[in-house]
Structures are given as structure tokens and as C-alpha cells.
């Protein structure tokens, strides 16, 4: 049996349908020590992180080289790229701010989070609709391999207005929405009662549409391999090709994990399965622990 991985805390933040993130979703800080102005995405993730991290972590904490960050996003920094290009066209190159360059890298939000809380462990960023759940799985791999003792992991997205307009105009298109969901993962059992324990994960590379029951069953069986027999887990599905009317992109699967498998859920096994729009599916299996 592998050493257990605990979910010590979780946070999920989304605005009202069709609305932009409000002050309650954003950290009050507006600037980072090294990269200048913080983007709305970074402030949204910092706000969620503050609700997840143990109270010992703060902007004044000593560097912690055994705690890392693993985040997933589909839009990445598309908004920063669009802002830069529009500014060049409409106002001229001299109006492009230097901070947009550092904030325009795909891993800018992960870096800002690690820098703010002095988290010197592994720092990972994953792109795509599966990115949020993949970030959680890869954080578990860092813990299991001994590269970290704790990880802050999850998914976020803040779609630019242009993407929302393009997707909303498409027939039956799901309107992308802002959202973030983070987990505090640790190898040491938290002092308080942990929310859940990560049992396993699996993935496939099948180039076939949808999450048919047989496919989900195969993913769950692979994630449960070697575990004691138990009742079939409750499955929570996120599929890029058949997203709900309000789609949270890479935050979709982590939001399902937090809101459906952790917040108010009955103890027992839960499987979160996400499928990208092109091919492949990923499954994370957890055990919701009694309160």
C-alpha cells in the first residue's frame, strides 16, 4: 500500500452566472513583489489559496522548499495577449506595460502564487480542459515520489470577453465562466479531520467521443486496482464536448470535486472523470472521510 495522501482543505469560487468576479472572489493585493501588477486571475487564485492554506502560511512566511504549487488552466494568459495586441493597434507600442510580459507566460499565475507565499517546492502548470484535474494528479505524484510534503493544487480560468462571445454565439455553445477550485494536499495527516484521502488515479488515450458508462467503469477500475473491495464510487463527470450551459473550462473538474464530492457529500468513494475535447480521459478516485 502506498503512503496516504490527504485532502486537508478545499476551496471553490465562482461568480454568479454571467457575472465577472467580484471583490469577494479576489485577494485585496494588487501587486506582486517581483512581477508588478497582479492579474485578476492571480488575485482570484490567491483568494482561494488563502482559504486553503494552513494559517502558518503568509506573505511573511519563511521559504518552504517542500511545499509546491500545481495549477491547470485552459485559457492560460490569452487575456493578457489580447490586451497587449489591442493596445499596440489602438494606442501604440509605448503604451504596453512591462508587467504584461511577465504576466503573459502560461505559468505566471502559478509563479505568482508560489512567490507570494514563499512556496519553493515543485511548481507546475498544465494547459487544457483537463488541466485542473491533471494538476491535482501530478501534485499527488510529487507527494508520492517524495519531491514534496504538501501541494496546493487545482484549476482556474478567467476567459477573456472575446472567447465568451465566440462560444456564446455558437449553436448550443456553453458560455465559459470564471472559476477556481483548489485543494491542500499533504502526506502528513492534518491536525484537524481531513476532508478526504486520495486513493488513486487513471487515464486513457482513447480517441472516442463522450464518457460512456463502460469507459467510465474502465477508468474507475484502473484507479481502484489493488485497493480493498468497496461499494462502487459515485461518479462526477466533466466533458468538454458536452459542457453544461455555464462551463468553467479547466476549473470544471476541480469544481465538481470540491462541490459535489467534498462539500456536504456522504462518506465513501467518489470518482471525478474529465474528458478533453480531442481525446483522452482522466480519473481521480478519492475517499470522502467522516466528519
C-alpha positions as CSV (number, residue, x, y, z in Angstrom):
1,X,0.0,0.0,0.0
2,X,1.2,3.5,-0.8
3,X,1.6,6.2,1.8
4,X,-1.7,8.0,2.1
5,X,-2.3,11.4,0.5
6,X,-4.8,13.6,2.4
7,X,-7.0,16.5,1.3
8,X,-6.7,18.8,4.2
9,X,-8.8,21.7,2.9
10,X,-10.6,22.8,-0.3
11,X,-12.0,26.0,-1.8
12,X,-14.2,26.7,-4.8
13,X,-15.0,30.2,-6.0
14,X,-17.3,31.1,-8.9
15,X,-19.2,34.3,-9.7
16,X,-22.9,34.5,-10.4
17,X,-23.8,33.1,-13.8
18,X,-22.8,35.6,-16.5
19,X,-21.1,37.9,-14.0
20,X,-17.4,38.9,-13.6
21,X,-15.5,38.0,-10.4
22,X,-16.5,40.4,-7.6
23,X,-14.4,41.6,-4.6
24,X,-15.3,38.5,-2.6
25,X,-13.5,36.4,-5.2
26,X,-10.4,38.5,-5.4
27,X,-7.5,38.9,-3.0
28,X,-7.0,42.5,-1.9
29,X,-3.4,42.6,-3.0
30,X,-2.9,44.1,-6.4
31,X,0.8,43.8,-6.9
32,X,3.4,41.1,-6.6
33,X,6.9,41.5,-5.2
34,X,8.7,40.6,-8.5
35,X,6.3,40.8,-11.4
36,X,4.4,44.0,-10.7
37,X,0.6,44.3,-11.1
38,X,-1.3,41.1,-10.4
39,X,-3.8,40.0,-13.0
40,X,-7.4,39.3,-12.0
41,X,-6.7,35.6,-12.5
42,X,-3.8,35.7,-10.0
43,X,-5.9,37.6,-7.4
44,X,-8.7,35.1,-7.8
45,X,-6.3,32.2,-7.2
46,X,-4.7,34.0,-4.3
47,X,-8.1,34.4,-2.7
48,X,-8.8,30.7,-3.0
49,X,-5.3,29.8,-1.7
50,X,-5.8,31.9,1.4
51,X,-8.9,29.8,2.2
52,X,-7.0,26.5,1.7
53,X,-3.6,27.1,3.2
54,X,-2.9,26.5,6.9
55,X,-2.7,29.6,9.0
56,X,1.1,29.3,9.3
57,X,1.5,30.3,5.6
58,X,1.5,34.0,4.8
59,X,3.4,36.5,2.7
60,X,5.9,36.8,5.5
61,X,6.5,33.0,5.9
62,X,10.0,31.6,5.6
63,X,10.7,29.9,2.3
64,X,9.3,26.3,2.3
65,X,11.0,24.1,-0.2
66,X,8.9,21.1,0.5
67,X,5.6,22.7,-0.4
68,X,4.7,23.3,-4.1
69,X,2.0,24.5,-6.5
70,X,0.3,22.7,-9.3
71,X,-2.3,24.5,-11.3
72,X,-4.2,23.9,-14.5
73,X,-5.8,26.4,-16.9
74,X,-7.3,26.3,-20.4
75,X,-7.2,29.9,-21.3
76,X,-3.8,30.5,-19.8
77,X,-2.9,34.1,-20.4
78,X,-4.9,34.7,-23.6
79,X,-6.5,37.8,-22.0
80,X,-3.0,39.4,-21.5
81,X,-2.0,38.6,-25.1
82,X,-5.2,40.1,-26.4
83,X,-4.8,43.2,-24.2
84,X,-1.2,43.7,-25.4
85,X,-2.1,43.4,-29.1
86,X,-5.2,45.6,-28.8
87,X,-3.1,48.2,-27.0
88,X,-0.4,48.2,-29.8
89,X,-3.1,48.6,-32.5
90,X,-5.2,51.2,-30.8
91,X,-2.6,53.2,-28.8
92,X,0.9,52.2,-29.9
93,X,3.6,50.0,-28.5
94,X,4.8,52.5,-25.9
95,X,1.5,52.0,-24.0
96,X,2.2,48.3,-23.5
97,X,3.2,47.8,-19.8
98,X,6.3,45.8,-18.9
99,X,4.4,43.8,-16.4
100,X,2.3,42.3,-19.2
101,X,5.3,40.4,-20.4
102,X,5.9,38.6,-17.1
103,X,2.1,38.1,-16.6
104,X,1.8,36.8,-20.2
105,X,3.5,33.5,-19.6
106,X,1.3,30.4,-19.1
107,X,2.9,29.7,-15.7
108,X,2.6,33.3,-14.5
109,X,-0.3,32.6,-12.0
110,X,1.5,29.5,-10.5
111,X,4.6,31.6,-10.2
112,X,2.8,34.5,-8.5
113,X,1.1,32.2,-6.0
114,X,4.4,30.5,-5.1
115,X,6.2,33.8,-4.8
116,X,3.5,35.4,-2.7
117,X,3.5,32.5,-0.1
118,X,7.2,31.6,-0.5
119,X,6.4,28.1,-1.7
120,X,9.7,26.8,-3.1
121,X,8.7,23.2,-3.9
122,X,7.6,21.9,-7.3
123,X,5.9,24.5,-9.5
124,X,3.7,23.0,-12.3
125,X,1.3,24.4,-14.8
126,X,-0.9,22.3,-17.1
127,X,-2.9,23.6,-20.1
128,X,-6.2,22.3,-21.5
129,X,-9.7,21.4,-20.3
130,X,-8.2,18.5,-18.3
131,X,-5.6,20.8,-16.9
132,X,-7.2,21.3,-13.5
133,X,-7.6,17.6,-12.7
134,X,-4.3,16.8,-14.2
135,X,-2.7,19.4,-12.0
136,X,-4.1,17.6,-8.9
137,X,-3.0,14.2,-10.2
138,X,0.5,15.5,-10.9
139,X,0.6,17.1,-7.4
140,X,-0.2,13.7,-6.0
141,X,2.7,12.2,-8.0
142,X,5.1,14.8,-6.5
143,X,3.9,13.8,-3.0
144,X,4.1,10.1,-3.6
145,X,7.6,10.4,-5.1
146,X,8.8,12.4,-2.1
147,X,9.6,15.6,-4.0
148,X,7.2,17.5,-1.8
149,X,5.4,17.1,1.5
150,X,2.4,19.3,0.6
151,X,1.0,20.7,-2.6
152,X,-1.6,23.4,-3.3
153,X,-3.3,22.1,-6.5
154,X,-6.3,22.7,-8.7
155,X,-7.7,24.6,-11.7
156,X,-8.7,28.1,-12.6
157,X,-9.8,30.0,-15.6
158,X,-10.9,33.6,-16.4
159,X,-12.0,33.6,-20.0
160,X,-11.5,36.8,-22.0
161,X,-14.6,38.5,-23.2
162,X,-13.8,37.6,-26.8
163,X,-13.8,33.9,-26.0
164,X,-17.1,34.2,-24.2
165,X,-18.6,36.0,-27.2
166,X,-17.4,33.4,-29.7
167,X,-18.5,30.4,-27.7
168,X,-21.8,32.0,-26.8
169,X,-22.6,32.7,-30.4
170,X,-22.0,29.1,-31.4
171,X,-25.0,26.8,-31.7
172,X,-25.7,25.2,-28.3
173,X,-22.3,26.7,-27.2
174,X,-21.5,26.6,-23.5
175,X,-20.6,30.0,-22.2
176,X,-17.3,29.9,-20.5
177,X,-17.3,31.3,-17.0
178,X,-14.6,32.3,-14.4
179,X,-13.9,29.9,-11.6
180,X,-11.2,28.4,-9.4
181,X,-11.1,25.3,-7.2
182,X,-8.0,24.4,-5.1
183,X,-7.0,21.6,-2.7
184,X,-4.5,21.4,0.1
185,X,-2.8,18.0,-0.4
186,X,-0.4,16.6,2.2
187,X,1.3,13.4,3.1
188,X,1.0,14.1,6.8
189,X,-2.4,13.7,8.3
190,X,-3.7,17.2,9.1
191,X,-4.2,18.2,12.8
192,X,-7.9,18.6,12.2
193,X,-10.1,15.9,10.5
194,X,-9.0,15.7,6.8
195,X,-11.8,16.0,4.2
196,X,-10.7,13.0,2.2
197,X,-8.0,10.7,1.1
198,X,-6.7,10.3,-2.5
199,X,-6.9,6.6,-3.4
200,X,-5.7,6.5,-6.9
201,X,-6.0,7.8,-10.5
202,X,-6.0,6.6,-14.1
203,X,-6.2,7.8,-17.6
204,X,-6.8,6.6,-21.1
205,X,-5.8,8.0,-24.6
206,X,-8.9,6.8,-26.4
207,X,-9.8,9.0,-29.4
208,X,-13.5,8.4,-28.9
209,X,-16.3,10.9,-28.0
210,X,-18.1,11.1,-24.7
211,X,-17.9,9.3,-21.4
212,X,-19.9,6.2,-22.0
213,X,-20.6,4.1,-18.9
214,X,-18.3,1.3,-20.0
215,X,-15.4,3.8,-20.4
216,X,-16.0,5.4,-17.0
217,X,-16.2,1.9,-15.5
218,X,-12.8,1.0,-17.0
219,X,-11.2,4.2,-15.7
220,X,-12.6,3.7,-12.2
221,X,-11.5,0.0,-12.2
222,X,-7.9,1.1,-13.2
223,X,-7.9,3.8,-10.4
224,X,-9.1,1.2,-7.8
225,X,-6.6,-1.5,-8.8
226,X,-5.1,-3.1,-5.7
227,X,-7.5,-1.4,-3.3
228,X,-9.8,-3.3,-0.9
229,X,-13.2,-4.0,-2.3
230,X,-15.8,-1.4,-1.6
231,X,-19.1,-0.1,-2.9
232,X,-19.0,1.4,-6.4
233,X,-17.9,5.0,-6.2
234,X,-20.2,7.9,-7.1
235,X,-19.0,9.3,-10.4
236,X,-18.9,13.0,-11.3
237,X,-18.3,13.7,-15.0
238,X,-16.9,16.7,-16.8
239,X,-16.8,16.5,-20.6
240,X,-15.5,19.4,-22.7
241,X,-17.7,18.4,-25.7
242,X,-21.0,18.4,-23.7
243,X,-20.3,21.1,-21.1
244,X,-23.1,22.5,-19.0
245,X,-24.6,25.8,-20.1
246,X,-22.1,27.6,-17.9
247,X,-18.7,26.0,-18.4
248,X,-15.7,26.7,-16.1
249,X,-13.1,25.2,-18.5
250,X,-10.1,23.8,-16.6
251,X,-11.7,24.6,-13.3
252,X,-14.7,22.4,-14.2
253,X,-13.5,19.1,-12.9
254,X,-11.9,20.5,-9.7
255,X,-15.2,22.4,-9.0
256,X,-17.1,19.1,-9.3
257,X,-14.6,17.5,-6.9
258,X,-15.0,20.3,-4.3
259,X,-18.7,21.0,-4.6
260,X,-20.1,17.5,-5.3
261,X,-17.6,15.1,-3.7
262,X,-16.4,17.1,-0.7
263,X,-18.8,19.8,0.4
264,X,-21.7,18.0,2.1
265,X,-21.1,14.7,0.4
266,X,-21.7,11.4,2.2
267,X,-18.6,9.5,3.3
268,X,-17.4,7.0,0.7
269,X,-15.6,6.7,-2.6
270,X,-16.1,9.4,-5.3
271,X,-14.6,9.3,-8.8
272,X,-14.1,12.5,-10.8
273,X,-13.7,11.9,-14.5
274,X,-12.8,14.5,-17.1
275,X,-12.6,14.2,-20.9
276,X,-10.8,16.6,-23.2
277,X,-12.4,17.8,-26.4
278,X,-10.0,15.9,-28.6
279,X,-9.1,12.6,-26.9
280,X,-8.3,11.0,-23.6
281,X,-9.9,11.0,-20.2
282,X,-8.6,11.2,-16.7
283,X,-10.0,9.8,-13.4
284,X,-9.2,10.8,-9.8
285,X,-10.5,8.5,-7.1
286,X,-11.0,9.8,-3.5
287,X,-12.5,8.6,-0.3
288,X,-14.6,11.2,1.5
289,X,-13.9,10.7,5.2
290,X,-16.4,11.0,8.0
291,X,-16.5,14.5,9.6
